[in-house]
Amino acid sequence: MSLVLPGELADPVLQDLSVSKVLPAPDASRLLVLLTTGAEAESLPHILDRLERVRGRLRSEVAAAITRKRAPELLFHLSRETGVTP
């Protein structure tokens, strides 16, 4: 997914996203994809809408990358990068 979002989708809205983590939600049949962006807070709903539009393509890419009978459902959580480092 880290390779598909910034390049293969060719979507300028999604190119700025970084995958922080992928967690089971509640198990491996559904995955929560934690993403970060440098976009303004007002843009987050628009970005989430774009992610919903490409969900099927992303599931296909995940299915191709893993060896499982069924591709997991994908859920997205988007947060802004603050630029503050500890």
PDB file of N, CA, C and O in Angstrom:
ATOM      1  N   MET A   1       0.818  -1.183   0.000  1.00  0.00           N
ATOM      2  CA  MET A   1       0.000   0.000   0.000  1.00  0.00           C
ATOM      3  C   MET A   1       0.864   1.250   0.000  1.00  0.00           C
ATOM      4  O   MET A   1       0.491   2.271  -0.578  1.00  0.00           O
ATOM      5  N   SER A   2       2.020   1.169   0.649  1.00  0.00           N
ATOM      6  CA  SER A   2       2.929   2.315   0.679  1.00  0.00           C
ATOM      7  C   SER A   2       3.425   2.687  -0.708  1.00  0.00           C
ATOM      8  O   SER A   2       3.762   3.846  -0.949  1.00  0.00           O
ATOM      9  N   LEU A   3       3.476   1.735  -1.617  1.00  0.00           N
ATOM     10  CA  LEU A   3       3.919   2.013  -2.983  1.00  0.00           C
ATOM     11  C   LEU A   3       2.764   2.434  -3.882  1.00  0.00           C
ATOM     12  O   LEU A   3       2.943   3.253  -4.783  1.00  0.00           O
ATOM     13  N   VAL A   4       1.602   1.889  -3.645  1.00  0.00           N
ATOM     14  CA  VAL A   4       0.449   2.155  -4.507  1.00  0.00           C
ATOM     15  C   VAL A   4      -0.068   3.579  -4.322  1.00  0.00           C
ATOM     16  O   VAL A   4      -0.327   4.273  -5.305  1.00  0.00           O
ATOM     17  N   LEU A   5      -0.219   4.022  -3.081  1.00  0.00           N
ATOM     18  CA  LEU A   5      -0.785   5.349  -2.831  1.00  0.00           C
ATOM     19  C   LEU A   5       0.015   6.482  -3.471  1.00  0.00           C
ATOM     20  O   LEU A   5      -0.574   7.314  -4.162  1.00  0.00           O
ATOM     21  N   PRO A   6       1.329   6.550  -3.271  1.00  0.00           N
ATOM     22  CA  PRO A   6       2.035   7.702  -3.827  1.00  0.00           C
ATOM     23  C   PRO A   6       2.293   7.644  -5.330  1.00  0.00           C
ATOM     24  O   PRO A   6       2.544   8.681  -5.943  1.00  0.00           O
ATOM     25  N   GLY A   7       2.239   6.472  -5.931  1.00  0.00           N
ATOM     26  CA  GLY A   7       2.637   6.418  -7.331  1.00  0.00           C
ATOM     27  C   GLY A   7       1.681   5.752  -8.275  1.00  0.00           C
ATOM     28  O   GLY A   7       1.285   6.354  -9.273  1.00  0.00           O
ATOM     29  N   GLU A   8       1.298   4.529  -7.996  1.00  0.00           N
ATOM     30  CA  GLU A   8       0.551   3.746  -8.965  1.00  0.00           C
ATOM     31  C   GLU A   8      -0.863   4.252  -9.213  1.00  0.00           C
ATOM     32  O   GLU A   8      -1.403   4.046 -10.300  1.00  0.00           O
ATOM     33  N   LEU A   9      -1.470   4.903  -8.240  1.00  0.00           N
ATOM     34  CA  LEU A   9      -2.827   5.406  -8.438  1.00  0.00           C
ATOM     35  C   LEU A   9      -2.862   6.672  -9.282  1.00  0.00           C
ATOM     36  O   LEU A   9      -3.898   7.000  -9.861  1.00  0.00           O
ATOM     37  N   ALA A  10      -1.761   7.377  -9.358  1.00  0.00           N
ATOM     38  CA  ALA A  10      -1.666   8.622 -10.120  1.00  0.00           C
ATOM     39  C   ALA A  10      -2.755   9.614  -9.717  1.00  0.00           C
ATOM     40  O   ALA A  10      -3.330  10.297 -10.564  1.00  0.00           O
ATOM     41  N   ASP A  11      -3.028   9.684  -8.426  1.00  0.00           N
ATOM     42  CA  ASP A  11      -4.023  10.607  -7.890  1.00  0.00           C
ATOM     43  C   ASP A  11      -3.295  11.641  -7.038  1.00  0.00           C
ATOM     44  O   ASP A  11      -2.774  11.299  -5.976  1.00  0.00           O
ATOM     45  N   PRO A  12      -3.249  12.886  -7.475  1.00  0.00           N
ATOM     46  CA  PRO A  12      -2.491  13.896  -6.741  1.00  0.00           C
ATOM     47  C   PRO A  12      -2.996  14.123  -5.318  1.00  0.00           C
ATOM     48  O   PRO A  12      -2.224  14.543  -4.456  1.00  0.00           O
ATOM     49  N   VAL A  13      -4.266  13.856  -5.056  1.00  0.00           N
ATOM     50  CA  VAL A  13      -4.812  14.022  -3.715  1.00  0.00           C
ATOM     51  C   VAL A  13      -4.232  12.975  -2.759  1.00  0.00           C
ATOM     52  O   VAL A  13      -4.042  13.250  -1.574  1.00  0.00           O
ATOM     53  N   LEU A  14      -3.953  11.777  -3.275  1.00  0.00           N
ATOM     54  CA  LEU A  14      -3.482  10.679  -2.432  1.00  0.00           C
ATOM     55  C   LEU A  14      -1.958  10.538  -2.400  1.00  0.00           C
ATOM     56  O   LEU A  14      -1.432   9.771  -1.594  1.00  0.00           O
ATOM     57  N   GLN A  15      -1.256  11.250  -3.243  1.00  0.00           N
ATOM     58  CA  GLN A  15       0.196  11.098  -3.332  1.00  0.00           C
ATOM     59  C   GLN A  15       0.934  11.553  -2.081  1.00  0.00           C
ATOM     60  O   GLN A  15       2.060  11.118  -1.840  1.00  0.00           O
ATOM     61  N   ASP A  16       0.330  12.408  -1.291  1.00  0.00           N
ATOM     62  CA  ASP A  16       0.962  12.947  -0.084  1.00  0.00           C
ATOM     63  C   ASP A  16       0.818  12.018   1.119  1.00  0.00           C
ATOM     64  O   ASP A  16       1.438  12.262   2.154  1.00  0.00           O
ATOM     65  N   LEU A  17       0.015  10.958   1.010  1.00  0.00           N
ATOM     66  CA  LEU A  17      -0.269  10.102   2.152  1.00  0.00           C
ATOM     67  C   LEU A  17       0.897   9.181   2.479  1.00  0.00           C
ATOM     68  O   LEU A  17       1.598   8.692   1.592  1.00  0.00           O
ATOM     69  N   SER A  18       1.086   8.958   3.768  1.00  0.00           N
ATOM     70  CA  SER A  18       2.076   7.998   4.250  1.00  0.00           C
ATOM     71  C   SER A  18       1.361   6.977   5.126  1.00  0.00           C
ATOM     72  O   SER A  18       0.523   7.338   5.953  1.00  0.00           O
ATOM     73  N   VAL A  19       1.690   5.722   4.947  1.00  0.00           N
ATOM     74  CA  VAL A  19       1.121   4.665   5.775  1.00  0.00           C
ATOM     75  C   VAL A  19       1.930   4.595   7.066  1.00  0.00           C
ATOM     76  O   VAL A  19       3.132   4.331   7.037  1.00  0.00           O
ATOM     77  N   SER A  20       1.270   4.833   8.195  1.00  0.00           N
ATOM     78  CA  SER A  20       1.932   4.758   9.500  1.00  0.00           C
ATOM     79  C   SER A  20       1.926   3.341  10.035  1.00  0.00           C
ATOM     80  O   SER A  20       2.958   2.822  10.458  1.00  0.00           O
ATOM     81  N   LYS A  21       0.756   2.719  10.013  1.00  0.00           N
ATOM     82  CA  LYS A  21       0.584   1.362  10.519  1.00  0.00           C
ATOM     83  C   LYS A  21      -0.601   0.718   9.828  1.00  0.00           C
ATOM     84  O   LYS A  21      -1.468   1.398   9.278  1.00  0.00           O
ATOM     85  N   VAL A  22      -0.622  -0.598   9.867  1.00  0.00           N
ATOM     86  CA  VAL A  22      -1.783  -1.371   9.453  1.00  0.00           C
ATOM     87  C   VAL A  22      -2.051  -2.351  10.589  1.00  0.00           C
ATOM     88  O   VAL A  22      -1.195  -3.154  10.957  1.00  0.00           O
ATOM     89  N   LEU A  23      -3.268  -2.263  11.135  1.00  0.00           N
ATOM     90  CA  LEU A  23      -3.622  -3.056  12.307  1.00  0.00           C
ATOM     91  C   LEU A  23      -4.842  -3.926  12.031  1.00  0.00           C
ATOM     92  O   LEU A  23      -5.725  -3.521  11.275  1.00  0.00           O
ATOM     93  N   PRO A  24      -4.908  -5.119  12.632  1.00  0.00           N
ATOM     94  CA  PRO A  24      -6.130  -5.913  12.527  1.00  0.00           C
ATOM     95  C   PRO A  24      -7.271  -5.186  13.237  1.00  0.00           C
ATOM     96  O   PRO A  24      -7.069  -4.583  14.291  1.00  0.00           O
ATOM     97  N   ALA A  25      -8.479  -5.245  12.649  1.00  0.00           N
ATOM     98  CA  ALA A  25      -9.603  -4.514  13.236  1.00  0.00           C
ATOM     99  C   ALA A  25     -10.906  -5.280  13.083  1.00  0.00           C
ATOM    100  O   ALA A  25     -11.645  -4.910  12.171  1.00  0.00           O
ATOM    101  N   PRO A  26     -11.273  -6.244  13.808  1.00  0.00           N
ATOM    102  CA  PRO A  26     -10.648  -6.785  15.007  1.00  0.00           C
ATOM    103  C   PRO A  26      -9.679  -7.919  14.721  1.00  0.00           C
ATOM    104  O   PRO A  26      -8.926  -8.329  15.603  1.00  0.00           O
ATOM    105  N   ASP A  27      -9.691  -8.435  13.479  1.00  0.00           N
ATOM    106  CA  ASP A  27      -8.777  -9.520  13.122  1.00  0.00           C
ATOM    107  C   ASP A  27      -8.282  -9.277  11.704  1.00  0.00           C
ATOM    108  O   ASP A  27      -8.533  -8.216  11.133  1.00  0.00           O
ATOM    109  N   ALA A  28      -7.584 -10.244  11.134  1.00  0.00           N
ATOM    110  CA  ALA A  28      -6.962 -10.046   9.818  1.00  0.00           C
ATOM    111  C   ALA A  28      -7.964 -10.010   8.663  1.00  0.00           C
ATOM    112  O   ALA A  28      -7.573  -9.755   7.524  1.00  0.00           O
ATOM    113  N   SER A  29      -9.251 -10.261   8.933  1.00  0.00           N
ATOM    114  CA  SER A  29     -10.245 -10.154   7.861  1.00  0.00           C
ATOM    115  C   SER A  29     -10.600  -8.695   7.575  1.00  0.00           C
ATOM    116  O   SER A  29     -11.182  -8.376   6.538  1.00  0.00           O
ATOM    117  N   ARG A  30     -10.241  -7.824   8.504  1.00  0.00           N
ATOM    118  CA  ARG A  30     -10.475  -6.381   8.338  1.00  0.00           C
ATOM    119  C   ARG A  30      -9.255  -5.661   8.874  1.00  0.00           C
ATOM    120  O   ARG A  30      -8.831  -5.903  10.004  1.00  0.00           O
ATOM    121  N   LEU A  31      -8.692  -4.782   8.072  1.00  0.00           N
ATOM    122  CA  LEU A  31      -7.474  -4.065   8.464  1.00  0.00           C
ATOM    123  C   LEU A  31      -7.734  -2.577   8.565  1.00  0.00           C
ATOM    124  O   LEU A  31      -8.389  -1.991   7.703  1.00  0.00           O
ATOM    125  N   LEU A  32      -7.222  -1.972   9.616  1.00  0.00           N
ATOM    126  CA  LEU A  32      -7.285  -0.533   9.799  1.00  0.00           C
ATOM    127  C   LEU A  32      -5.970   0.052   9.306  1.00  0.00           C
ATOM    128  O   LEU A  32      -4.905  -0.261   9.837  1.00  0.00           O
ATOM    129  N   VAL A  33      -6.050   0.894   8.300  1.00  0.00           N
ATOM    130  CA  VAL A  33      -4.866   1.510   7.707  1.00  0.00           C
ATOM    131  C   VAL A  33      -4.743   2.918   8.280  1.00  0.00           C
ATOM    132  O   VAL A  33      -5.585   3.776   8.016  1.00  0.00           O
ATOM    133  N   LEU A  34      -3.698   3.151   9.060  1.00  0.00           N
ATOM    134  CA  LEU A  34      -3.448   4.460   9.659  1.00  0.00           C
ATOM    135  C   LEU A  34      -2.555   5.251   8.713  1.00  0.00           C
ATOM    136  O   LEU A  34      -1.445   4.832   8.387  1.00  0.00           O
ATOM    137  N   LEU A  35      -3.051   6.387   8.282  1.00  0.00           N
ATOM    138  CA  LEU A  35      -2.359   7.212   7.298  1.00  0.00           C
ATOM    139  C   LEU A  35      -2.098   8.594   7.871  1.00  0.00           C
ATOM    140  O   LEU A  35      -2.848   9.077   8.720  1.00  0.00           O
ATOM    141  N   THR A  36      -1.029   9.228   7.400  1.00  0.00           N
ATOM    142  CA  THR A  36      -0.755  10.618   7.757  1.00  0.00           C
ATOM    143  C   THR A  36      -0.632  11.436   6.493  1.00  0.00           C
ATOM    144  O   THR A  36      -0.286  10.929   5.426  1.00  0.00           O
ATOM    145  N   THR A  37      -0.924  12.715   6.639  1.00  0.00           N
ATOM    146  CA  THR A  37      -0.838  13.643   5.521  1.00  0.00           C
ATOM    147  C   THR A  37      -0.373  14.999   6.028  1.00  0.00           C
ATOM    148  O   THR A  37      -0.551  15.331   7.200  1.00  0.00           O
ATOM    149  N   GLY A  38       0.208  15.757   5.159  1.00  0.00           N
ATOM    150  CA  GLY A  38       0.591  17.126   5.482  1.00  0.00           C
ATOM    151  C   GLY A  38      -0.474  18.123   5.065  1.00  0.00           C
ATOM    152  O   GLY A  38      -0.284  19.330   5.212  1.00  0.00           O
ATOM    153  N   ALA A  39      -1.591  17.634   4.545  1.00  0.00           N
ATOM    154  CA  ALA A  39      -2.666  18.501   4.054  1.00  0.00           C
ATOM    155  C   ALA A  39      -3.338  19.242   5.205  1.00  0.00           C
ATOM    156  O   ALA A  39      -3.249  18.836   6.363  1.00  0.00           O
ATOM    157  N   GLU A  40      -4.002  20.320   4.866  1.00  0.00           N
ATOM    158  CA  GLU A  40      -4.750  21.100   5.841  1.00  0.00           C
ATOM    159  C   GLU A  40      -5.931  20.287   6.368  1.00  0.00           C
ATOM    160  O   GLU A  40      -6.445  19.410   5.674  1.00  0.00           O
ATOM    161  N   ALA A  41      -6.353  20.576   7.580  1.00  0.00           N
ATOM    162  CA  ALA A  41      -7.451  19.845   8.229  1.00  0.00           C
ATOM    163  C   ALA A  41      -8.728  19.874   7.383  1.00  0.00           C
ATOM    164  O   ALA A  41      -9.484  18.903   7.366  1.00  0.00           O
ATOM    165  N   GLU A  42      -8.966  20.975   6.691  1.00  0.00           N
ATOM    166  CA  GLU A  42     -10.173  21.106   5.866  1.00  0.00           C
ATOM    167  C   GLU A  42     -10.195  20.103   4.717  1.00  0.00           C
ATOM    168  O   GLU A  42     -11.263  19.790   4.191  1.00  0.00           O
ATOM    169  N   SER A  43      -9.043  19.603   4.326  1.00  0.00           N
ATOM    170  CA  SER A  43      -8.934  18.669   3.207  1.00  0.00           C
ATOM    171  C   SER A  43      -9.173  17.216   3.607  1.00  0.00           C
ATOM    172  O   SER A  43      -9.371  16.370   2.735  1.00  0.00           O
ATOM    173  N   LEU A  44      -9.159  16.909   4.891  1.00  0.00           N
ATOM    174  CA  LEU A  44      -9.247  15.517   5.338  1.00  0.00           C
ATOM    175  C   LEU A  44     -10.514  14.802   4.855  1.00  0.00           C
ATOM    176  O   LEU A  44     -10.412  13.662   4.399  1.00  0.00           O
ATOM    177  N   PRO A  45     -11.704  15.415   4.932  1.00  0.00           N
ATOM    178  CA  PRO A  45     -12.890  14.718   4.411  1.00  0.00           C
ATOM    179  C   PRO A  45     -12.782  14.407   2.917  1.00  0.00           C
ATOM    180  O   PRO A  45     -13.218  13.346   2.470  1.00  0.00           O
ATOM    181  N   HIS A  46     -12.211  15.315   2.158  1.00  0.00           N
ATOM    182  CA  HIS A  46     -12.030  15.097   0.712  1.00  0.00           C
ATOM    183  C   HIS A  46     -11.067  13.936   0.457  1.00  0.00           C
ATOM    184  O   HIS A  46     -11.296  13.120  -0.436  1.00  0.00           O
ATOM    185  N   ILE A  47     -10.004  13.866   1.232  1.00  0.00           N
ATOM    186  CA  ILE A  47      -9.027  12.788   1.079  1.00  0.00           C
ATOM    187  C   ILE A  47      -9.661  11.444   1.440  1.00  0.00           C
ATOM    188  O   ILE A  47      -9.460  10.453   0.739  1.00  0.00           O
ATOM    189  N   LEU A  48     -10.429  11.411   2.537  1.00  0.00           N
ATOM    190  CA  LEU A  48     -11.105  10.175   2.924  1.00  0.00           C
ATOM    191  C   LEU A  48     -12.097   9.731   1.851  1.00  0.00           C
ATOM    192  O   LEU A  48     -12.240   8.535   1.597  1.00  0.00           O
ATOM    193  N   ASP A  49     -12.778  10.679   1.225  1.00  0.00           N
ATOM    194  CA  ASP A  49     -13.692  10.351   0.122  1.00  0.00           C
ATOM    195  C   ASP A  49     -12.933   9.717  -1.033  1.00  0.00           C
ATOM    196  O   ASP A  49     -13.395   8.736  -1.617  1.00  0.00           O
ATOM    197  N   ARG A  50     -11.772  10.269  -1.368  1.00  0.00           N
ATOM    198  CA  ARG A  50     -10.947   9.694  -2.445  1.00  0.00           C
ATOM    199  C   ARG A  50     -10.491   8.284  -2.096  1.00  0.00           C
ATOM    200  O   ARG A  50     -10.466   7.408  -2.960  1.00  0.00           O
ATOM    201  N   LEU A  51     -10.132   8.061  -0.835  1.00  0.00           N
ATOM    202  CA  LEU A  51      -9.729   6.723  -0.395  1.00  0.00           C
ATOM    203  C   LEU A  51     -10.879   5.731  -0.559  1.00  0.00           C
ATOM    204  O   LEU A  51     -10.672   4.590  -0.972  1.00  0.00           O
ATOM    205  N   GLU A  52     -12.079   6.173  -0.236  1.00  0.00           N
ATOM    206  CA  GLU A  52     -13.252   5.306  -0.408  1.00  0.00           C
ATOM    207  C   GLU A  52     -13.431   4.934  -1.875  1.00  0.00           C
ATOM    208  O   GLU A  52     -13.797   3.801  -2.187  1.00  0.00           O
ATOM    209  N   ARG A  53     -13.180   5.860  -2.759  1.00  0.00           N
ATOM    210  CA  ARG A  53     -13.330   5.612  -4.201  1.00  0.00           C
ATOM    211  C   ARG A  53     -12.337   4.586  -4.728  1.00  0.00           C
ATOM    212  O   ARG A  53     -12.644   3.865  -5.677  1.00  0.00           O
ATOM    213  N   VAL A  54     -11.156   4.509  -4.131  1.00  0.00           N
ATOM    214  CA  VAL A  54     -10.127   3.580  -4.614  1.00  0.00           C
ATOM    215  C   VAL A  54      -9.980   2.352  -3.709  1.00  0.00           C
ATOM    216  O   VAL A  54      -9.045   1.568  -3.871  1.00  0.00           O
ATOM    217  N   ARG A  55     -10.892   2.190  -2.770  1.00  0.00           N
ATOM    218  CA  ARG A  55     -10.827   1.062  -1.823  1.00  0.00           C
ATOM    219  C   ARG A  55     -10.707  -0.276  -2.551  1.00  0.00           C
ATOM    220  O   ARG A  55      -9.891  -1.113  -2.166  1.00  0.00           O
ATOM    221  N   GLY A  56     -11.502  -0.491  -3.589  1.00  0.00           N
ATOM    222  CA  GLY A  56     -11.461  -1.751  -4.333  1.00  0.00           C
ATOM    223  C   GLY A  56     -10.101  -2.001  -4.959  1.00  0.00           C
ATOM    224  O   GLY A  56      -9.576  -3.114  -4.906  1.00  0.00           O
ATOM    225  N   ARG A  57      -9.547  -0.981  -5.540  1.00  0.00           N
ATOM    226  CA  ARG A  57      -8.203  -1.112  -6.145  1.00  0.00           C
ATOM    227  C   ARG A  57      -7.155  -1.430  -5.088  1.00  0.00           C
ATOM    228  O   ARG A  57      -6.273  -2.260  -5.309  1.00  0.00           O
ATOM    229  N   LEU A  58      -7.254  -0.767  -3.936  1.00  0.00           N
ATOM    230  CA  LEU A  58      -6.305  -1.025  -2.859  1.00  0.00           C
ATOM    231  C   LEU A  58      -6.461  -2.446  -2.322  1.00  0.00           C
ATOM    232  O   LEU A  58      -5.463  -3.106  -2.031  1.00  0.00           O
ATOM    233  N   ARG A  59      -7.687  -2.921  -2.187  1.00  0.00           N
ATOM    234  CA  ARG A  59      -7.908  -4.313  -1.753  1.00  0.00           C
ATOM    235  C   ARG A  59      -7.283  -5.285  -2.746  1.00  0.00           C
ATOM    236  O   ARG A  59      -6.687  -6.285  -2.347  1.00  0.00           O
ATOM    237  N   SER A  60      -7.416  -4.996  -4.038  1.00  0.00           N
ATOM    238  CA  SER A  60      -6.817  -5.858  -5.060  1.00  0.00           C
ATOM    239  C   SER A  60      -5.304  -5.884  -4.929  1.00  0.00           C
ATOM    240  O   SER A  60      -4.687  -6.941  -5.063  1.00  0.00           O
ATOM    241  N   GLU A  61      -4.711  -4.747  -4.673  1.00  0.00           N
ATOM    242  CA  GLU A  61      -3.256  -4.677  -4.498  1.00  0.00           C
ATOM    243  C   GLU A  61      -2.812  -5.448  -3.252  1.00  0.00           C
ATOM    244  O   GLU A  61      -1.790  -6.134  -3.271  1.00  0.00           O
ATOM    245  N   VAL A  62      -3.583  -5.330  -2.180  1.00  0.00           N
ATOM    246  CA  VAL A  62      -3.263  -6.086  -0.963  1.00  0.00           C
ATOM    247  C   VAL A  62      -3.384  -7.577  -1.239  1.00  0.00           C
ATOM    248  O   VAL A  62      -2.519  -8.355  -0.837  1.00  0.00           O
ATOM    249  N   ALA A  63      -4.451  -7.978  -1.922  1.00  0.00           N
ATOM    250  CA  ALA A  63      -4.658  -9.399  -2.237  1.00  0.00           C
ATOM    251  C   ALA A  63      -3.506  -9.949  -3.075  1.00  0.00           C
ATOM    252  O   ALA A  63      -3.087 -11.090  -2.880  1.00  0.00           O
ATOM    253  N   ALA A  64      -2.997  -9.155  -3.994  1.00  0.00           N
ATOM    254  CA  ALA A  64      -1.888  -9.601  -4.841  1.00  0.00           C
ATOM    255  C   ALA A  64      -0.589  -9.735  -4.039  1.00  0.00           C
ATOM    256  O   ALA A  64       0.283 -10.534  -4.382  1.00  0.00           O
ATOM    257  N   ALA A  65      -0.474  -8.950  -2.976  1.00  0.00           N
ATOM    258  CA  ALA A  65       0.767  -8.941  -2.194  1.00  0.00           C
ATOM    259  C   ALA A  65       0.795  -9.996  -1.087  1.00  0.00           C
ATOM    260  O   ALA A  65       1.866 -10.337  -0.585  1.00  0.00           O
ATOM    261  N   ILE A  66      -0.369 -10.510  -0.706  1.00  0.00           N
ATOM    262  CA  ILE A  66      -0.401 -11.500   0.371  1.00  0.00           C
ATOM    263  C   ILE A  66      -0.950 -12.819  -0.171  1.00  0.00           C
ATOM    264  O   ILE A  66      -1.583 -12.858  -1.226  1.00  0.00           O
ATOM    265  N   THR A  67      -0.699 -13.877   0.559  1.00  0.00           N
ATOM    266  CA  THR A  67      -1.192 -15.187   0.153  1.00  0.00           C
ATOM    267  C   THR A  67      -2.361 -15.554   1.049  1.00  0.00           C
ATOM    268  O   THR A  67      -2.190 -16.166   2.104  1.00  0.00           O
ATOM    269  N   ARG A  68      -3.545 -15.171   0.613  1.00  0.00           N
ATOM    270  CA  ARG A  68      -4.762 -15.481   1.356  1.00  0.00           C
ATOM    271  C   ARG A  68      -5.880 -15.742   0.376  1.00  0.00           C
ATOM    272  O   ARG A  68      -5.870 -15.251  -0.753  1.00  0.00           O
ATOM    273  N   LYS A  69      -6.833 -16.513   0.819  1.00  0.00           N
ATOM    274  CA  LYS A  69      -7.968 -16.843  -0.031  1.00  0.00           C
ATOM    275  C   LYS A  69      -8.825 -15.607  -0.318  1.00  0.00           C
ATOM    276  O   LYS A  69      -9.304 -15.423  -1.437  1.00  0.00           O
ATOM    277  N   ARG A  70      -9.013 -14.770   0.694  1.00  0.00           N
ATOM    278  CA  ARG A  70      -9.829 -13.564   0.549  1.00  0.00           C
ATOM    279  C   ARG A  70      -9.040 -12.335   0.954  1.00  0.00           C
ATOM    280  O   ARG A  70      -8.286 -12.358   1.927  1.00  0.00           O
ATOM    281  N   ALA A  71      -9.219 -11.283   0.212  1.00  0.00           N
ATOM    282  CA  ALA A  71      -8.567 -10.019   0.569  1.00  0.00           C
ATOM    283  C   ALA A  71      -9.305  -9.408   1.758  1.00  0.00           C
ATOM    284  O   ALA A  71     -10.534  -9.468   1.811  1.00  0.00           O
ATOM    285  N   PRO A  72      -8.589  -8.827   2.701  1.00  0.00           N
ATOM    286  CA  PRO A  72      -9.248  -8.214   3.852  1.00  0.00           C
ATOM    287  C   PRO A  72      -9.983  -6.936   3.467  1.00  0.00           C
ATOM    288  O   PRO A  72      -9.622  -6.261   2.503  1.00  0.00           O
ATOM    289  N   GLU A  73     -11.018  -6.618   4.234  1.00  0.00           N
ATOM    290  CA  GLU A  73     -11.673  -5.323   4.108  1.00  0.00           C
ATOM    291  C   GLU A  73     -10.700  -4.272   4.622  1.00  0.00           C
ATOM    292  O   GLU A  73      -9.884  -4.553   5.500  1.00  0.00           O
ATOM    293  N   LEU A  74     -10.784  -3.070   4.083  1.00  0.00           N
ATOM    294  CA  LEU A  74      -9.886  -2.002   4.509  1.00  0.00           C
ATOM    295  C   LEU A  74     -10.681  -0.859   5.122  1.00  0.00           C
ATOM    296  O   LEU A  74     -11.686  -0.418   4.564  1.00  0.00           O
ATOM    297  N   LEU A  75     -10.223  -0.386   6.270  1.00  0.00           N
ATOM    298  CA  LEU A  75     -10.757   0.798   6.927  1.00  0.00           C
ATOM    299  C   LEU A  75      -9.629   1.810   6.972  1.00  0.00           C
ATOM    300  O   LEU A  75      -8.462   1.437   7.086  1.00  0.00           O
ATOM    301  N   PHE A  76      -9.968   3.090   6.883  1.00  0.00           N
ATOM    302  CA  PHE A  76      -8.934   4.121   6.854  1.00  0.00           C
ATOM    303  C   PHE A  76      -9.111   5.095   8.014  1.00  0.00           C
ATOM    304  O   PHE A  76     -10.227   5.487   8.353  1.00  0.00           O
ATOM    305  N   HIS A  77      -7.997   5.471   8.606  1.00  0.00           N
ATOM    306  CA  HIS A  77      -7.956   6.537   9.591  1.00  0.00           C
ATOM    307  C   HIS A  77      -6.862   7.489   9.140  1.00  0.00           C
ATOM    308  O   HIS A  77      -5.727   7.079   8.898  1.00  0.00           O
ATOM    309  N   LEU A  78      -7.214   8.764   9.029  1.00  0.00           N
ATOM    310  CA  LEU A  78      -6.303   9.773   8.499  1.00  0.00           C
ATOM    311  C   LEU A  78      -6.012  10.798   9.564  1.00  0.00           C
ATOM    312  O   LEU A  78      -6.929  11.298  10.216  1.00  0.00           O
ATOM    313  N   SER A  79      -4.732  11.123   9.753  1.00  0.00           N
ATOM    314  CA  SER A  79      -4.353  12.187  10.689  1.00  0.00           C
ATOM    315  C   SER A  79      -3.336  13.100  10.009  1.00  0.00           C
ATOM    316  O   SER A  79      -2.686  12.729   9.032  1.00  0.00           O
ATOM    317  N   ARG A  80      -3.224  14.291  10.555  1.00  0.00           N
ATOM    318  CA  ARG A  80      -2.295  15.269   9.996  1.00  0.00           C
ATOM    319  C   ARG A  80      -0.945  15.148  10.660  1.00  0.00           C
ATOM    320  O   ARG A  80      -0.846  14.899  11.861  1.00  0.00           O
ATOM    321  N   GLU A  81       0.103  15.329   9.859  1.00  0.00           N
ATOM    322  CA  GLU A  81       1.462  15.423  10.395  1.00  0.00           C
ATOM    323  C   GLU A  81       1.592  16.795  11.017  1.00  0.00           C
ATOM    324  O   GLU A  81       1.197  17.794  10.417  1.00  0.00           O
ATOM    325  N   THR A  82       2.134  16.847  12.199  1.00  0.00           N
ATOM    326  CA  THR A  82       2.261  18.143  12.864  1.00  0.00           C
ATOM    327  C   THR A  82       3.582  18.813  12.601  1.00  0.00           C
ATOM    328  O   THR A  82       3.726  20.018  12.809  1.00  0.00           O
ATOM    329  N   GLY A  83       4.551  18.044  12.143  1.00  0.00           N
ATOM    330  CA  GLY A  83       5.873  18.606  11.909  1.00  0.00           C
ATOM    331  C   GLY A  83       6.707  18.728  13.167  1.00  0.00           C
ATOM    332  O   GLY A  83       7.848  19.187  13.122  1.00  0.00           O
ATOM    333  N   VAL A  84       6.137  18.317  14.293  1.00  0.00           N
ATOM    334  CA  VAL A  84       6.842  18.368  15.568  1.00  0.00           C
ATOM    335  C   VAL A  84       7.491  17.014  15.816  1.00  0.00           C
ATOM    336  O   VAL A  84       6.829  15.977  15.763  1.00  0.00           O
ATOM    337  N   THR A  85       8.773  17.032  16.082  1.00  0.00           N
ATOM    338  CA  THR A  85       9.471  15.783  16.381  1.00  0.00           C
ATOM    339  C   THR A  85       9.869  15.779  17.846  1.00  0.00           C
ATOM    340  O   THR A  85      10.287  16.805  18.383  1.00  0.00           O
ATOM    341  N   PRO A  86       9.743  14.637  18.490  1.00  0.00           N
ATOM    342  CA  PRO A  86      10.104  14.564  19.925  1.00  0.00           C
ATOM    343  C   PRO A  86      11.587  14.675  20.149  1.00  0.00           C
ATOM    344  O   PRO A  86      12.044  14.630  21.291  1.00  0.00           O
TER     345      PRO A  86
END
